[in-house]
Amino acid sequence: MFKKVFYILPILFIYFSLIFCQNDSFDTGRNIVGSQTTPITNTYDSPDKIVKATVQARLDIFEISQAVNDQLSIALTATSVALHGTPTVTKTPLPTATVTPLPTSTNTPTPLPTYTPFPTYTPVPTHTTTPPTYTPEPTHTPSPQPTRTATNTPTPTAIPTITPTPTATAMNILESASKKVVKIISGTSGGSGVLVSSGNDQTTLVVTNEHVIENASDMLIELHDESKYEGLILFEDLEIDIAIIEINAANLECFPIILGGSPNIGMDVYALGYPLNANYSVTSGIVSANLYEEKSGIQMVQTDAALNPGNSGGALITSEGNLIGINTSRKEETSSGRIINNIGYATLIDEVYNRTPHLFTIDTSN
């Protein structure tokens, strides 16, 4: 430790000596520059001498500064060797100072500006009024009217006459219905019947009351054209007083079976048949009530249309010609013997179908 301090103290002494020398050198430089500039400040007739003296003073300062830097580098190197050993030093050559000569000052006189004369005044031209040249209006030439080409007027197409569909009247409906009602002759008894489809092209069914048939072996079915056919009983029901008969006749007009339920009270109806086993006749009325028979419980339609002996088994139809019931009976007097009028009964066609559904073909078009 003391050995290192022994080496450092001389180096510091050298460093501070160099600093003082550098300061003295700067002062000397200033004196030199001052001594050189003294004659220049007194005389202004030699600018070149002033420039050369200034350059020489700067070179002297640079050489002194370079010498101080060299001495400082040596001192620092000696200190580093004393502390860390001898390093390998590669000395970098200092750059050569190149003095740039000052440019020669040339006094170039500035030319005076050229005088520009004022523009020559141009008088305003005198305005001369020129009358406009009259241009005559062009002569109007009418355009020729286009030749009208005759157009053939199309022949109007006649609107087709719409033929109104005739509204079925009561007479038309009753006339058609008359062909669907038959007379039944059985022994000394007789009555009426209704033609319905059997679903077979060779046969037709007749619906009537069971009490009409007195002798099944001696029974004839007479159509509206007075043609007669023997009948075969297919079904009998004493409880609802209905019988189904088959005849070997084809292509006959028949009532469709339409299950409509209870008809509306007040609906117009017609009763068709052969009263008194005589001629075909029609009576009219309304639906008076819907009720159920006390013993059998089947639904009956009450009407005020006149029903007489021989009307049993005939048709009760609406004003549209639909079959709603089979005429069955009437009330003639009370238990006390008083006469009763205009109370007749027909078995609802729905009840007839429900007892023998396998015999009928239902019309589902309505």
BAGUDO-427445 format. One line per field, with one value per residue: y, z, x of N, C-alpha, C in turn; residue number from 1. Coordinates in steps of 0.2 Angstrom, whole numbers, plus 5000, padded with zeros to 4 digits. Atoms other than C-alpha are relative to their C-alpha. Example, Ala and Ser with C-alpha at 12.3 -4.5 7.8 and 13.67 -1.06 7.14 Angstrom:
n_north <- [4994,4994]
n_up <- [5000,4999]
n_east <- [5004,4996]
ca_north <- [4978,4995]
ca_up <- [5039,5036]
ca_east <- [5062,5068]
c_north <- [5006,5005]
c_up <- [5000,5003]
c_east <- [5004,4996]
n <- [1,2]
//
This chain:
n_north <- [4994,4994,5000,4997,4993,4997,4999,4996,4993,4996,4999,4994,4994,4999,4998,4993,4996,4999,4995,4993,4998,4999,4994,4995,5000,4996,4993,4998,5000,4993,4995,5000,4997,4993,4996,5000,4996,4993,4995,5001,4996,4993,4999,5003,5001,5007,5005,5007,5001,5001,5007,5005,5000,5003,5007,5002,5001,5005,5006,5001,5002,5007,5004,5000,5005,5007,5002,5001,5007,5005,5001,5003,5007,5004,5001,5005,5006,5002,5001,5007,5006,5001,5004,5006,5003,4997,5002,4999,4994,4999,4993,4998,4994,4994,4998,4994,4994,4997,4993,4998,4992,4995,4998,4993,4996,4996,4994,5000,4994,5001,4995,4996,5003,4996,4996,5002,4995,5001,5002,4994,5000,5001,4997,5005,4999,4997,5005,4999,5004,5003,5002,5007,5002,5003,5007,5001,5006,5005,5002,5006,5005,5005,5007,5003,5005,5008,5003,5005,5007,5002,5006,5004,5001,5008,5002,5001,5007,5000,5003,5006,5000,5005,5003,5001,5007,5000,5001,5005,4998,5005,5004,5004,5005,5005,5004,5005,5004,5004,5006,5003,5002,5006,5003,5007,5004,5006,5003,4994,4993,4997,4994,4997,5001,4995,5003,4998,5004,5006,5001,5006,4998,5005,5000,4993,5001,4996,4999,4998,5002,5007,5002,5000,5007,5004,5006,5000,5004,4997,4993,4997,4993,4997,4994,4994,5001,5006,5007,5003,5004,5003,4998,5004,4996,5001,4998,4997,4998,4998,4995,4994,5000,4999,5006,4998,5005,5000,5002,5001,4994,4996,4994,4996,4994,5001,4995,5001,5000,4994,5000,4993,4999,4997,4994,4994,4999,4995,5002,5002,5008,5003,5007,5003,5007,5002,5001,5004,5005,4997,4996,4997,4994,4996,4995,4995,4998,4999,5004,4997,5002,5006,5004,5007,5004,5002,5007,5002,4995,4998,4993,4999,4993,4999,4996,4999,5002,5005,5007,5004,5007,5001,4996,5003,5003,4995,4996,4994,4997,4992,4996,5001,5007,5004,5004,4999,5005,5005,4999,5006,5000,4993,5000,4998,4997,5000,5006,4998,5001,4993,5001,4996,4999,4998,5003,5006,5002,5004,5002,4997,5004,5002,5006,5006,5002,5003,5007,5005,4997,5004,5000,4993,4996,4993,4995,4996,4994,4995]
n_up <- [5000,5000,5007,5005,4998,5002,5008,5003,4998,5005,5006,4999,5000,5007,5003,4999,5004,5007,5001,4999,5007,5005,4999,5002,5007,5003,4999,5005,5006,5000,5001,5007,5005,4998,5002,5007,5003,4998,5005,5005,4997,5001,5008,5004,5007,5001,4998,5000,4994,4995,5001,4999,4993,4996,5002,4996,4993,4999,5001,4994,4994,5002,4999,4992,4997,5002,4995,4993,5000,5000,4993,4996,5002,4997,4993,4999,5001,4994,4994,5002,4999,4993,4997,5004,5004,5007,5005,5007,5002,5007,5001,5006,5002,5000,5007,5002,5001,5006,5000,5006,5001,5000,5006,5002,5001,5006,5000,5007,4999,5001,5005,4999,5004,5006,5000,5005,5001,4999,5006,5004,4999,5006,4999,5000,5007,5000,5001,5006,5000,5006,5000,5002,5007,5000,5003,5002,4997,5005,5003,4997,5005,4996,5001,5003,4995,5002,5003,4996,5003,4997,4996,5000,4994,4998,4999,4993,4999,4996,4993,5000,4996,4995,4999,4993,4998,4997,4993,5000,4996,4996,5005,5002,4995,4999,5006,5000,4994,5001,5003,4995,4995,5003,4997,4998,5000,4996,4998,5000,4998,5005,4997,5004,4999,5003,5004,4998,5004,4997,5002,5005,5007,5002,4995,4997,4994,4998,4993,4998,4993,4999,5000,5007,5003,4997,5003,5003,5006,5005,4999,5006,4999,5006,5001,5002,5007,4999,5000,4994,4998,4993,4995,4996,4993,4997,4993,4996,4993,4997,4995,5003,5006,5006,5004,5005,5005,5006,5006,5006,5005,5001,5003,4997,4996,4993,4995,4996,4993,4998,4993,4998,4993,4998,5004,4996,4999,5004,5007,5005,5002,5004,4999,5006,4999,5004,4995,5001,5005,5006,5004,4997,4998,4996,4995,4998,4993,4997,4995,4994,4994,5000,4994,5000,4999,4993,4999,5003,4999,5006,5001,5005,5002,5000,5005,5001,5007,4999,5002,5000,5001,5007,5000,4996,5004,5005,4998,4998,5003,4999,5006,5004,5002,4996,4996,4993,4996,5002,4997,4997,4997,4998,4995,5002,4994,4993,4997,4998,5007,5003,5007,5001,5007,5002,4997,5003,4998,5005,4997,5003,5004,4997,4996,5005,5002,4994,4999,5006,5004,5005,5006,5003,5002,4997,5004,4996,5004,4996]
n_east <- [5004,4995,4996,5004,5001,4993,5000,5005,4998,4996,5004,5005,4996,4998,5006,5001,4995,5002,5006,4998,4997,5005,5003,4995,4999,5006,4999,4994,5003,5004,4995,4997,5005,5001,4994,5000,5006,5000,4999,5006,5005,4998,5000,5005,4999,4997,5005,4997,4996,5004,5003,4994,4998,5006,4999,4994,5001,5004,4996,4996,5005,5002,4994,5000,5005,4999,4995,5003,5004,4995,4997,5005,5000,4995,5002,5006,4997,4995,5004,5003,4995,4999,5006,5003,4995,4998,5005,4998,5002,5000,5000,5003,4997,5005,5001,4996,5004,5000,5002,5004,4999,5006,5001,4998,5006,5000,5005,5003,5005,5007,5002,5006,5006,5002,5006,5005,5005,5007,5003,5003,5007,5004,5007,5006,5003,5006,5005,5004,5006,5001,5007,5000,5002,5006,5001,5007,5002,5001,5007,5002,5002,5004,4998,5005,5004,4998,5005,5003,5001,5006,4999,5005,5004,5001,5007,5001,5002,5006,4999,5004,5006,5000,5007,5000,5002,5007,5001,5004,5006,5004,5004,4995,4998,5005,5001,4995,5001,5006,4997,4997,5005,5004,5006,4999,5006,4998,5006,5006,4997,4996,4997,4995,4993,4995,4994,4993,4995,4998,4993,5000,5002,5005,5005,5001,5003,5006,5000,5007,5001,5001,5007,5003,4999,5005,4998,4993,5000,5004,4998,4998,4997,5002,4996,5004,5002,5005,4997,5001,4995,5000,4995,4997,4998,4993,4999,5006,4999,5007,4999,5000,5005,4996,4998,4996,5002,4995,5003,4995,5001,4994,5000,5005,4998,5001,4998,4994,5000,4996,5001,4999,5002,5006,5001,5001,5007,5002,4998,5005,4999,5006,5001,5002,5002,5006,5005,5005,4998,5003,4995,4994,5002,4995,5003,4994,5000,4994,4997,5004,4996,4996,5001,4998,5005,5000,4998,4994,4995,4997,5001,5005,5001,5007,5002,5007,5003,5006,4999,5006,4999,4997,4993,4994,4994,4998,4994,5001,4994,4999,5001,4994,5001,4996,5004,4999,5003,5005,5007,5002,5007,5003,5005,5006,5005,4997,5002,5007,5004,5000,4997,4994,4998,4994,4995,4998,4994,4995,4994,4994,4996,4994,5001,5001,4994,4996,5002,4998,4995,4997,5005,5000,4994,5001,4998,4995,4999,5003]
ca_north <- [5000,5013,5007,5012,5029,5032,5030,5040,5056,5060,5058,5070,5082,5081,5083,5099,5106,5103,5112,5127,5127,5126,5141,5151,5145,5152,5168,5169,5165,5180,5190,5185,5188,5204,5209,5204,5213,5229,5236,5229,5239,5255,5252,5247,5246,5227,5215,5200,5202,5202,5185,5177,5183,5176,5159,5158,5161,5148,5135,5139,5137,5120,5114,5119,5110,5095,5095,5096,5081,5071,5074,5070,5054,5049,5053,5043,5029,5029,5029,5014,5004,5008,5001,4988,4983,4987,4988,4986,5003,5006,5024,5032,5045,5062,5069,5082,5099,5107,5126,5132,5149,5163,5168,5184,5198,5207,5224,5222,5239,5237,5245,5258,5252,5257,5270,5264,5277,5279,5271,5282,5287,5280,5290,5281,5278,5288,5277,5276,5271,5259,5256,5237,5229,5224,5206,5202,5189,5172,5167,5154,5139,5128,5110,5099,5089,5070,5060,5050,5032,5024,5011,4996,4996,4979,4970,4970,4952,4948,4945,4927,4926,4918,4906,4907,4890,4887,4888,4872,4876,4867,4860,4853,4845,4837,4831,4822,4816,4808,4795,4790,4785,4768,4760,4744,4731,4717,4706,4718,4731,4743,4759,4768,4766,4775,4770,4770,4763,4745,4748,4734,4738,4724,4728,4743,4744,4750,4757,4757,4753,4736,4737,4740,4722,4711,4696,4694,4681,4691,4708,4719,4735,4747,4761,4779,4772,4758,4744,4731,4721,4707,4711,4702,4707,4709,4717,4720,4729,4730,4741,4755,4750,4749,4736,4735,4726,4722,4722,4716,4733,4743,4761,4769,4786,4785,4796,4798,4794,4810,4809,4827,4824,4833,4845,4863,4867,4878,4870,4868,4849,4839,4822,4811,4794,4785,4789,4777,4766,4777,4790,4798,4814,4828,4838,4852,4858,4862,4853,4856,4847,4834,4821,4803,4789,4783,4764,4762,4779,4782,4800,4806,4821,4829,4838,4847,4841,4830,4811,4799,4780,4775,4788,4776,4771,4787,4800,4816,4828,4846,4860,4855,4837,4829,4814,4817,4804,4789,4794,4782,4788,4802,4806,4806,4809,4811,4798,4807,4805,4823,4824,4830,4837,4840,4830,4817,4808,4802,4791,4800,4793,4793,4780,4769,4769,4765,4749,4742,4751,4737,4739,4757,4767,4784,4799,4809,4823,4834]
ca_up <- [5000,5005,4989,4978,4987,4984,4965,4964,4973,4960,4946,4954,4956,4938,4933,4942,4935,4918,4921,4928,4912,4901,4909,4907,4889,4886,4894,4883,4868,4872,4874,4858,4849,4858,4853,4835,4834,4842,4826,4816,4828,4824,4805,4794,4778,4780,4782,4777,4791,4803,4796,4796,4814,4820,4811,4819,4836,4835,4829,4844,4856,4847,4849,4868,4871,4862,4873,4889,4883,4879,4897,4904,4895,4901,4919,4918,4910,4924,4937,4928,4928,4946,4950,4937,4929,4912,4899,4880,4873,4855,4851,4839,4828,4829,4814,4805,4806,4790,4789,4778,4771,4773,4758,4749,4752,4736,4737,4723,4721,4722,4706,4708,4703,4686,4684,4677,4669,4673,4660,4646,4649,4637,4634,4636,4618,4614,4614,4597,4597,4583,4578,4578,4561,4559,4556,4547,4556,4547,4536,4545,4534,4541,4543,4532,4541,4541,4531,4541,4538,4541,4554,4553,4567,4576,4575,4593,4600,4606,4625,4627,4634,4651,4653,4671,4680,4683,4701,4706,4711,4722,4707,4700,4716,4719,4701,4703,4721,4714,4704,4720,4730,4727,4731,4741,4739,4752,4753,4758,4765,4757,4760,4753,4751,4747,4734,4740,4732,4736,4729,4717,4698,4697,4713,4722,4740,4747,4764,4772,4788,4795,4798,4779,4775,4779,4768,4764,4751,4742,4740,4725,4723,4710,4703,4697,4679,4686,4683,4696,4705,4718,4734,4745,4764,4770,4786,4799,4815,4825,4838,4826,4813,4799,4785,4771,4754,4739,4721,4705,4696,4690,4685,4696,4703,4722,4737,4744,4762,4770,4789,4795,4813,4820,4807,4812,4819,4807,4791,4776,4773,4761,4764,4749,4747,4741,4754,4755,4743,4729,4719,4723,4732,4741,4757,4764,4782,4793,4806,4822,4834,4837,4850,4855,4855,4873,4871,4859,4862,4844,4837,4828,4818,4821,4807,4803,4785,4783,4784,4780,4780,4765,4768,4780,4774,4762,4762,4772,4762,4764,4751,4744,4741,4754,4763,4782,4788,4785,4788,4801,4810,4816,4831,4828,4845,4863,4876,4880,4861,4856,4837,4834,4818,4810,4821,4812,4815,4804,4809,4807,4793,4804,4815,4800,4795,4812,4813,4796,4791,4780,4768,4764,4754,4762,4751,4757,4744,4755]
ca_east <- [5000,5014,5023,5009,5007,5026,5023,5008,5015,5028,5015,5003,5017,5022,5003,5001,5017,5011,4995,5004,5015,5000,4993,5009,5010,4992,4997,5013,5002,4991,5006,5013,4997,4996,5014,5010,4993,5000,5007,4991,4980,4990,4990,4976,4985,4991,4976,4987,4999,4985,4978,4996,4999,4982,4986,5003,4997,4984,4997,5008,4993,4989,5008,5008,4992,4998,5014,5003,4992,5008,5015,4998,4997,5014,5009,4993,5003,5016,5002,4993,5009,5012,4995,4991,5008,5015,5001,5004,5002,4998,5002,4990,4998,4990,4982,4992,4984,4980,4979,4965,4970,4958,4949,4955,4943,4938,4929,4916,4906,4887,4880,4866,4848,4843,4830,4814,4803,4785,4773,4766,4748,4736,4720,4703,4696,4681,4665,4656,4638,4635,4616,4612,4609,4591,4588,4572,4561,4561,4546,4536,4533,4518,4522,4512,4498,4502,4491,4478,4479,4462,4462,4451,4438,4439,4422,4416,4415,4398,4397,4391,4374,4374,4360,4355,4353,4335,4330,4322,4304,4292,4283,4300,4305,4288,4287,4304,4299,4283,4294,4302,4286,4277,4260,4261,4247,4247,4231,4216,4228,4239,4250,4265,4283,4300,4313,4331,4347,4352,4370,4366,4363,4350,4339,4331,4325,4308,4307,4289,4280,4279,4260,4257,4262,4247,4253,4271,4267,4255,4263,4265,4275,4267,4278,4272,4271,4259,4272,4271,4285,4285,4293,4305,4306,4324,4321,4306,4306,4289,4297,4300,4287,4299,4301,4314,4308,4319,4312,4321,4320,4335,4339,4325,4325,4328,4330,4347,4350,4356,4359,4355,4349,4334,4326,4323,4306,4296,4304,4293,4289,4278,4270,4269,4260,4244,4231,4216,4226,4220,4229,4246,4244,4254,4250,4261,4265,4279,4290,4279,4291,4305,4301,4304,4292,4287,4290,4304,4313,4316,4316,4300,4296,4279,4271,4255,4254,4238,4241,4227,4225,4236,4250,4259,4276,4276,4290,4291,4303,4310,4307,4324,4317,4328,4320,4319,4307,4295,4276,4270,4254,4243,4232,4214,4205,4209,4206,4189,4184,4188,4193,4211,4217,4234,4245,4255,4271,4286,4300,4317,4327,4342,4334,4329,4347,4354,4344,4349,4365,4371,4356,4359,4371,4374,4375,4391,4390,4380]
c_north <- [5006,5000,5004,5008,5003,5001,5005,5008,5003,5001,5006,5006,5002,5003,5007,5005,5001,5005,5007,5003,5001,5007,5006,5000,5004,5007,5003,5000,5007,5006,5001,5003,5007,5004,5000,5004,5007,5004,5000,5005,5007,5001,4996,4999,4993,4995,4993,4998,4998,4993,4995,5000,4996,4992,4997,4999,4994,4993,4999,4998,4992,4996,5000,4995,4993,4997,4998,4993,4995,4999,4997,4993,4996,4999,4995,4993,4997,4998,4993,4995,4999,4996,4994,4996,5004,4998,5001,5006,5001,5007,5002,5006,5005,5002,5007,5006,5004,5007,5002,5007,5004,5002,5008,5005,5005,5005,5001,5006,4997,5005,5003,4997,5005,5003,4998,5006,4998,4998,5006,4999,4999,5003,4995,5002,5003,4994,5002,4996,4997,4997,4993,4999,4997,4994,4998,4993,4994,4998,4993,4996,4995,4993,4996,4995,4993,4997,4995,4994,4997,4993,4996,4999,4993,4999,4998,4992,5000,4997,4994,5001,4995,4997,4998,4992,5001,4998,4995,5003,4994,4995,4995,4995,4995,4995,4994,4995,4995,4993,4996,4997,4994,4999,4993,4997,4993,4997,5005,5006,5003,5006,5002,4998,5005,4996,5003,4995,4994,5000,4994,5003,4996,5001,5007,4998,5005,5000,5002,4998,4993,4998,5000,4993,4995,4992,5000,4996,5002,5007,5002,5007,5004,5007,5006,4998,4994,4993,4997,4995,4996,5002,4995,5004,4998,5002,5002,5002,5003,5005,5007,5001,5001,4993,5002,4994,5001,4998,4999,5005,5004,5007,5004,5006,4999,5006,4998,5000,5005,5000,5007,5001,5003,5006,5006,5001,5006,4999,4998,4993,4998,4993,4997,4993,4999,4999,4996,4995,5002,5003,5003,5007,5003,5004,5003,5002,5003,4995,5003,4998,4994,4997,4993,4996,4996,4993,4999,5005,5003,5007,5001,5007,5001,5006,5002,4999,4994,4993,4996,4993,4999,5004,4996,4997,5005,5004,5007,5004,5007,5003,4999,4993,4995,4996,5000,4995,4995,5001,4994,5000,5007,4999,5003,5003,4999,4994,5001,5000,5006,4999,5005,5000,5002,4999,4993,4999,4996,4998,5003,4996,4998,4993,4994,4997,4996,4993,4995,5004,4996,5000,5006,5002,5007,5005,5005,5006,5006,5001]
c_up <- [5000,4994,4995,5001,4998,4993,4998,5002,4995,4994,5001,5000,4993,4996,5001,4997,4993,4999,5001,4994,4995,5001,4998,4993,4997,5001,4995,4993,4999,4999,4993,4995,5001,4997,4992,4998,5002,4994,4995,5002,4998,4993,4997,4993,4998,5003,5000,5006,5006,5000,5002,5008,5004,4999,5004,5007,5002,4999,5006,5006,4999,5002,5008,5003,4998,5005,5007,5000,5000,5007,5004,4999,5003,5007,5001,4998,5006,5006,4999,5001,5007,5003,4997,4997,4994,4995,4993,4997,4993,4999,4993,4997,5000,4993,4999,4999,4994,5000,4994,4999,4999,4993,4999,5000,4995,5001,4994,5001,4998,4995,5002,4996,4994,5000,4995,4999,5001,4993,4997,5001,4994,5000,4999,4993,5001,4997,4994,5000,4993,5000,4998,4993,5001,4996,4999,5003,4994,4998,5003,4995,5004,4998,4997,5005,4997,4998,5004,4997,5004,5003,5000,5007,5002,5001,5008,5001,5005,5007,5000,5005,5006,5002,5008,5001,5003,5007,5001,5004,5003,4995,4997,5005,5001,4994,5000,5006,4998,4997,5005,5006,4996,5004,5002,5001,5003,5002,5000,5003,4995,5004,4994,5001,4997,4997,5003,4997,5004,4999,4995,4993,4998,5005,5003,5007,5001,5007,5001,5007,5000,5000,4993,4997,5004,4998,4996,4993,4994,5000,4993,5001,4993,5000,4997,4993,5000,4998,5007,5001,5006,5004,5004,5007,5002,5007,5003,5007,5003,5005,4997,4994,4994,4996,4994,4995,4994,4994,4995,4995,5001,4997,5002,5004,5008,5004,5003,5007,5003,5008,5003,5007,5000,4995,5004,5000,4996,4992,4996,4998,4995,5002,4994,5001,4996,5006,4998,4994,4994,4996,5004,5001,5005,5005,5003,5007,5002,5005,5007,5006,4999,5007,5000,5002,5007,5001,4997,5001,4994,4998,4995,4998,5000,4995,5000,4993,5001,4998,5001,4999,4992,4999,5004,4996,4994,5003,5003,4998,5002,4993,4995,4997,5003,5005,5008,5004,4996,5003,5003,5003,5001,5006,4997,5005,5006,5004,5002,4993,4996,4993,5000,4993,4999,5005,4998,5002,4994,5004,4997,4996,5003,5004,4996,4998,5005,5002,4994,4996,4994,4994,4996,4997,5001,4994,5004,4996,5003,5006]
c_east <- [5004,5004,4997,4999,5007,5001,4996,5002,5004,4996,4996,5004,5002,4993,4998,5005,4998,4994,5002,5004,4996,4997,5005,5000,4994,5001,5005,4997,4996,5005,5003,4995,4999,5006,4999,4994,5001,5002,4994,4995,5001,4999,4995,5001,5003,4996,5004,5004,4996,4998,5006,5002,4995,5001,5006,4999,4996,5004,5005,4996,4999,5007,5001,4995,5001,5006,4997,4997,5005,5003,4995,4999,5005,4999,4995,5003,5004,4996,4997,5005,5002,4995,4999,5006,5001,4995,5004,4997,5001,4999,4997,5003,4995,4999,5004,4995,5001,4997,4996,5001,4993,4998,5002,4994,5001,4995,4997,4995,4993,4997,4993,4994,4999,4994,4995,4995,4993,4996,4996,4993,4997,4993,4995,4997,4993,4995,4996,4994,4999,4993,5000,4997,4994,5000,4993,4998,4999,4993,4998,4997,4996,5002,4994,4996,5001,4993,4997,4999,4994,5002,4994,4997,4999,4992,4999,4998,4994,5001,4995,4994,5000,4993,5000,4997,4993,5000,4995,4994,4997,4997,5005,5002,4994,4999,5006,4999,4995,5003,5004,4996,4996,4994,5002,4993,5001,4993,4994,5003,5004,5003,5005,5007,5005,5005,5006,5005,5002,5008,5001,4996,4993,4993,4999,4996,4994,5000,4992,4999,4998,4992,4997,5000,4995,5002,5006,5000,4996,5001,5003,5002,4998,5004,4995,4998,4995,5003,5000,5006,4998,5005,5003,5002,5007,5000,4993,5002,4993,5001,4999,4995,5003,5001,5004,4998,5005,4995,5005,4998,5007,4999,4993,5002,4999,5002,5006,4999,5005,4999,5001,4998,4993,4999,4998,4992,4998,5002,4994,5001,4994,5000,4997,4998,4993,4995,4993,5001,4997,5006,5005,4998,5005,4996,5006,4999,5007,5002,4997,5005,5004,4999,5002,4994,5001,5003,5007,5006,5003,4998,4994,5000,4992,4999,4992,4997,4995,5003,4994,5002,5003,5007,5005,5005,5002,5006,4998,5007,5000,4998,5005,4999,5004,4995,5002,4997,4995,4993,4998,4993,4998,4996,4993,4995,5004,4997,4992,4996,5000,5004,5006,5002,5008,5006,5002,5007,5004,5006,5006,5004,5006,4999,4999,5007,5004,4998,5002,5006,5003,4996,5001,5007,4999,5003,5005,5001,4997,5003]
n <- [1,2,3,4,5,6,7,8,9,10,11,12,13,14,15,16,17,18,19,20,21,22,23,24,25,26,27,28,29,30,31,32,33,34,35,36,37,38,39,40,41,42,43,44,45,46,47,48,49,50,51,52,53,54,55,56,57,58,59,60,61,62,63,64,65,66,67,68,69,70,71,72,73,74,75,76,77,78,79,80,81,82,83,84,85,86,87,88,89,90,91,92,93,94,95,96,97,98,99,100,101,102,103,104,105,106,107,108,109,110,111,112,113,114,115,116,117,118,119,120,121,122,123,124,125,126,127,128,129,130,131,132,133,134,135,136,137,138,139,140,141,142,143,144,145,146,147,148,149,150,151,152,153,154,155,156,157,158,159,160,161,162,163,164,165,166,167,168,169,170,171,172,173,174,175,176,177,178,179,180,181,182,183,184,185,186,187,188,189,190,191,192,193,194,195,196,197,198,199,200,201,202,203,204,205,206,207,208,209,210,211,212,213,214,215,216,217,218,219,220,221,222,223,224,225,226,227,228,229,230,231,232,233,234,235,236,237,238,239,240,241,242,243,244,245,246,247,248,249,250,251,252,253,254,255,256,257,258,259,260,261,262,263,264,265,266,267,268,269,270,271,272,273,274,275,276,277,278,279,280,281,282,283,284,285,286,287,288,289,290,291,292,293,294,295,296,297,298,299,300,301,302,303,304,305,306,307,308,309,310,311,312,313,314,315,316,317,318,319,320,321,322,323,324,325,326,327,328,329,330,331,332,333,334,335,336,337,338,339,340,341,342,343,344,345,346,347,348,349,350,351,352,353,354,355,356,357,358,359,360,361,362,363,364,365,366]
//
